[in-house]
């Protein structure tokens, strides 16, 4: 969709043609409705695991670069399907913790700037694999608080940038 490439949803046997983000949402919705039996969960999990990299992270496709947003979707889907035991949580936790930079914020990939939204994706993933205690919580809290606009409200992607609805609602 719009030129993006993401983990394909075809293994879900649903009418989802866009990205794994939508597949993650579909898995969550089916679980909430107690309808996960309507899809081949094992095939979906196997495909998600085929996108796991040697560094512990997940790419958008098999062999794709590990990316924090993609990791959240994959780890979330594995959590919902009861399949988290199939990953190396320590290796993935290491990759995620390496996202914390000097400012305290978290980035989505190596050598990228920290961002409030990536901080959310990484923190959420660390919580799901029970490794959030591996990062400096005081530094991440300071980074996020430094992104708020005290006068007008809202949160920006990083300190001193303009606030926007996306980063405020993350």
Kinemage of the C-alpha trace (Angstrom):
@kinemage 1
@onewidth
@group {chain A} dominant
@subgroup {mainchain}
@vectorlist {calphas} color= white
{ca unk a 1} P 0.000 0.000 0.000
{ca unk a 2} L 1.478 3.372 -1.021
{ca unk a 3} L 4.800 1.727 -1.874
{ca unk a 4} L 5.399 0.202 1.574
{ca unk a 5} L 6.548 -3.375 1.964
{ca unk a 6} L 5.620 -5.259 5.097
{ca unk a 7} L 5.241 -8.875 6.238
{ca unk a 8} L 2.626 -10.355 3.940
{ca unk a 9} L -0.748 -11.405 5.262
{ca unk a 10} L -1.347 -14.234 2.771
{ca unk a 11} L -0.745 -16.953 5.370
{ca unk a 12} L -3.761 -15.699 7.303
{ca unk a 13} L -6.081 -16.679 4.438
{ca unk a 14} L -7.987 -13.464 4.999
{ca unk a 15} L -8.836 -10.799 2.484
{ca unk a 16} L -5.988 -8.653 3.672
{ca unk a 17} L -3.678 -7.535 0.907
{ca unk a 18} L -1.748 -4.748 2.532
{ca unk a 19} L 0.702 -5.346 5.376
{ca unk a 20} L 1.475 -7.274 8.503
{ca unk a 21} L 0.267 -4.328 10.553
{ca unk a 22} L -3.187 -5.135 9.277
{ca unk a 23} L -2.573 -8.830 9.898
{ca unk a 24} L -1.601 -8.048 13.488
{ca unk a 25} L -4.831 -6.087 13.872
{ca unk a 26} L -6.788 -8.954 12.293
{ca unk a 27} L -5.213 -11.468 14.690
{ca unk a 28} L -6.077 -9.203 17.636
{ca unk a 29} L -9.659 -8.768 16.463
{ca unk a 30} L -10.118 -12.482 15.834
{ca unk a 31} L -8.726 -13.244 19.283
{ca unk a 32} L -11.086 -10.736 20.921
{ca unk a 33} L -13.996 -12.335 19.068
{ca unk a 34} L -12.780 -15.840 19.981
{ca unk a 35} L -12.468 -16.636 16.252
{ca unk a 36} L -8.765 -17.436 15.885
{ca unk a 37} L -9.846 -20.931 14.840
{ca unk a 38} L -11.050 -19.394 11.546
{ca unk a 39} L -7.459 -19.021 10.324
{ca unk a 40} L -4.440 -21.312 10.196
{ca unk a 41} L -2.634 -19.834 13.195
{ca unk a 42} L 0.359 -22.174 12.847
{ca unk a 43} L 0.985 -21.034 9.261
{ca unk a 44} L 0.671 -17.390 10.309
{ca unk a 45} L 3.127 -17.924 13.170
{ca unk a 46} L 5.532 -19.826 10.905
{ca unk a 47} L 5.526 -16.953 8.431
{ca unk a 48} L 6.104 -14.378 11.166
{ca unk a 49} L 9.035 -16.448 12.416
{ca unk a 50} L 10.438 -16.632 8.872
{ca unk a 51} L 10.893 -12.841 9.097
{ca unk a 52} L 13.063 -13.162 12.229
{ca unk a 53} L 16.674 -12.131 11.745
{ca unk a 54} L 19.976 -13.295 13.196
{ca unk a 55} L 20.005 -10.181 15.425
{ca unk a 56} L 16.757 -11.254 17.116
{ca unk a 57} L 14.623 -8.615 15.402
{ca unk a 58} L 12.057 -8.957 12.630
{ca unk a 59} L 12.059 -7.520 9.137
{ca unk a 60} L 9.139 -6.693 6.874
{ca unk a 61} L 9.902 -9.764 4.770
{ca unk a 62} L 12.228 -12.735 5.261
{ca unk a 63} L 15.749 -11.292 5.260
{ca unk a 64} L 14.507 -7.702 5.618
{ca unk a 65} L 16.176 -5.248 8.003
{ca unk a 66} L 15.041 -5.449 11.612
{ca unk a 67} L 12.731 -2.548 12.427
{ca unk a 68} L 11.119 -1.608 15.759
{ca unk a 69} L 7.616 -1.026 14.363
{ca unk a 70} L 7.691 -4.371 12.602
{ca unk a 71} L 9.016 -6.038 15.741
{ca unk a 72} L 6.030 -4.718 17.706
{ca unk a 73} L 3.597 -6.186 15.170
{ca unk a 74} L 5.368 -9.549 15.056
{ca unk a 75} L 5.873 -9.845 18.815
{ca unk a 76} L 2.291 -8.700 19.402
{ca unk a 77} L 0.918 -11.327 17.022
{ca unk a 78} L 3.102 -13.992 18.629
{ca unk a 79} L 1.879 -12.916 22.079
{ca unk a 80} L -1.772 -13.061 21.052
{ca unk a 81} L -1.330 -16.526 19.518
{ca unk a 82} L 0.560 -17.839 22.555
{ca unk a 83} L 3.755 -18.287 20.539
{ca unk a 84} L 6.273 -16.042 22.303
{ca unk a 85} L 8.110 -19.143 23.499
{ca unk a 86} L 9.311 -19.623 19.913
{ca unk a 87} L 11.660 -16.615 19.982
{ca unk a 88} L 14.891 -15.858 21.814
{ca unk a 89} L 13.660 -13.118 24.171
{ca unk a 90} L 17.157 -12.285 25.384
{ca unk a 91} L 18.501 -11.760 21.865
{ca unk a 92} L 15.473 -9.691 20.857
{ca unk a 93} L 15.650 -7.775 24.142
{ca unk a 94} L 19.297 -6.960 23.453
{ca unk a 95} L 18.407 -5.593 19.983
{ca unk a 96} L 15.583 -3.514 21.416
{ca unk a 97} L 17.690 -2.151 24.281
{ca unk a 98} L 20.362 -1.114 21.805
{ca unk a 99} L 17.788 1.348 20.437
{ca unk a 100} L 18.274 3.635 23.457
{ca unk a 101} L 20.545 6.547 22.503
{ca unk a 102} L 22.389 9.162 24.599
{ca unk a 103} L 19.339 11.430 24.827
{ca unk a 104} L 17.425 8.580 26.440
{ca unk a 105} L 15.027 8.206 23.522
{ca unk a 106} L 14.668 5.074 21.458
{ca unk a 107} L 15.138 4.754 17.716
{ca unk a 108} L 13.553 2.272 15.328
{ca unk a 109} L 16.758 1.080 13.664
{ca unk a 110} L 20.498 1.475 14.216
{ca unk a 111} L 21.964 4.882 13.353
{ca unk a 112} L 18.554 6.599 13.249
{ca unk a 113} L 17.354 9.468 15.427
{ca unk a 114} L 15.276 8.711 18.514
{ca unk a 115} L 11.557 9.308 18.199
{ca unk a 116} L 8.602 9.244 20.600
{ca unk a 117} L 6.679 6.799 18.417
{ca unk a 118} L 9.620 4.397 18.151
{ca unk a 119} L 10.053 4.741 21.886
{ca unk a 120} L 6.492 3.461 22.222
{ca unk a 121} L 7.037 0.527 19.799
{ca unk a 122} L 10.250 -0.505 21.552
{ca unk a 123} L 8.870 -0.094 25.092
{ca unk a 124} L 5.757 -2.082 24.206
{ca unk a 125} L 7.840 -4.880 22.708
{ca unk a 126} L 10.151 -4.958 25.734
{ca unk a 127} L 7.122 -5.214 28.012
{ca unk a 128} L 5.703 -8.134 26.000
{ca unk a 129} L 8.961 -10.079 26.324
{ca unk a 130} L 9.487 -9.016 29.961
{ca unk a 131} L 12.736 -7.128 29.309
{ca unk a 132} L 11.690 -3.492 29.897
{ca unk a 133} L 13.882 -3.409 33.009
{ca unk a 134} L 16.899 -3.614 30.653
{ca unk a 135} L 16.643 0.060 29.629
{ca unk a 136} L 17.133 3.264 31.568
{ca unk a 137} L 13.572 4.280 32.447
{ca unk a 138} L 14.529 7.674 33.846
{ca unk a 139} L 16.268 8.655 30.596
{ca unk a 140} L 13.365 7.537 28.381
{ca unk a 141} L 10.879 9.372 30.610
{ca unk a 142} L 12.976 12.538 30.379
{ca unk a 143} L 13.179 12.221 26.582
{ca unk a 144} L 9.405 11.863 26.254
{ca unk a 145} L 8.711 14.722 28.669
{ca unk a 146} L 11.172 16.923 26.751
{ca unk a 147} L 8.989 16.368 23.658
{ca unk a 148} L 5.882 17.921 25.186
{ca unk a 149} L 4.789 21.460 24.427
{ca unk a 150} L 4.054 23.020 27.809
{ca unk a 151} L 2.451 26.153 26.338
{ca unk a 152} L 0.195 24.713 23.612
{ca unk a 153} L -0.070 21.042 24.526
{ca unk a 154} L 0.845 18.029 22.458
{ca unk a 155} L 3.934 15.932 21.910
{ca unk a 156} L 6.481 16.070 19.099
{ca unk a 157} L 8.617 13.323 17.607
{ca unk a 158} L 11.700 14.692 19.403
{ca unk a 159} L 12.544 17.694 21.617
{ca unk a 160} L 12.154 21.142 20.036
{ca unk a 161} L 10.188 19.843 17.012
{ca unk a 162} L 6.593 20.852 16.305
{ca unk a 163} L 3.911 18.800 18.016
{ca unk a 164} L 1.544 16.751 15.902
{ca unk a 165} L -1.511 14.566 16.460
{ca unk a 166} L 0.298 11.316 15.616
{ca unk a 167} L 3.027 11.658 18.240
{ca unk a 168} L 0.622 13.124 20.802
{ca unk a 169} L -1.709 10.119 20.522
{ca unk a 170} L 1.008 7.432 20.449
